[in-house]
Amino acid sequence: MIEPLLMTAARVSTFERQRLLTNASGFFFQRDQRLFLVTSRHVLVDEPSQHFPDRVEIELHTDPDNLTQSTGFSMLLYRKGRGVWRQGEDYGRRDRCGRDRTGPVRATEDNRPGCLHSEHLQVPSGEVEVGSSLLIVGFPLGFHDALHHVPVARQAIIASSFGLRFQGKGYFLTDARMHRGTSGAPVVRRAPDRAAQPSGLPWTLLGVHSAQFDMDTRDAEIDESLGLNCAWYADILMTLTKAEG
């Protein structure tokens, strides 16, 4: 038996044609009857680093009774020169968040994996206290159980006031040891009322891990990294997954 939470995460590989570019994380999110793959925008396109993949590939299990069996599923990112993913900006209270944005890519209904639902979303409020225990489920440096094709989880805590957009941006901070490859991972905590959670997943979704948070004024030779990270508030998914038209 495997915990259903691990089945919601997906290893995301980016490609330029057949050339592997990067490894990242993502997760499946269902709203109504539509299924989305959620990751961070800079996984799909990042102008400062000249990162412009044209497709992503994920792994899907093909046999629920044998997790060693999987297949790759490739999704093109452009159609007629235009990106086919959705992206959004969280303006917070004052400022526009343009450094990184969360962007889901619609996935197929076939071989539907485990997924988080809109009912799992944690509304920003005072009930989630600073210091609350979290899990971030992903693929640090691409590391995972390569035999069974499942991710690993890192412990974290909330390091800023949840619900108060940090410095007016659309994210909160977590304190955790993170690595490259975890961008796009779900940030979750145990649900207070497990019976109320759908799909047998006793978790609430708070955010989407983005990147390490650091200070521009830190002396890299003297001062250690803060060890803090940005997580975009997951409620933006309700805007991104609206039915089109």
Buried (B, 14 or more C-beta within 10 A) or exposed (E): EEBBBBBBBBBBBBBEEEEEBBBBBBBBBBBEEBBBBBBBBBBBBBEEEEBBBEBBBBBBBEEEEEBEEBEEBEBEBBEEEEBEBBBBBBBBEEEEBEBBBBBBBBBEEEEEBBBBBBBBBBEBEEEBEBEBEBBBBBBBEBBBEEEBBBBBBBEBBBBBBBBBBBEEBBBBBBBBEBBBBBBBBBBBBEBEEEEEBEBEBBBBBBBBBBBBBBEEEEEEEEEEEBBBBBBBBBBBBEEBBEEEE
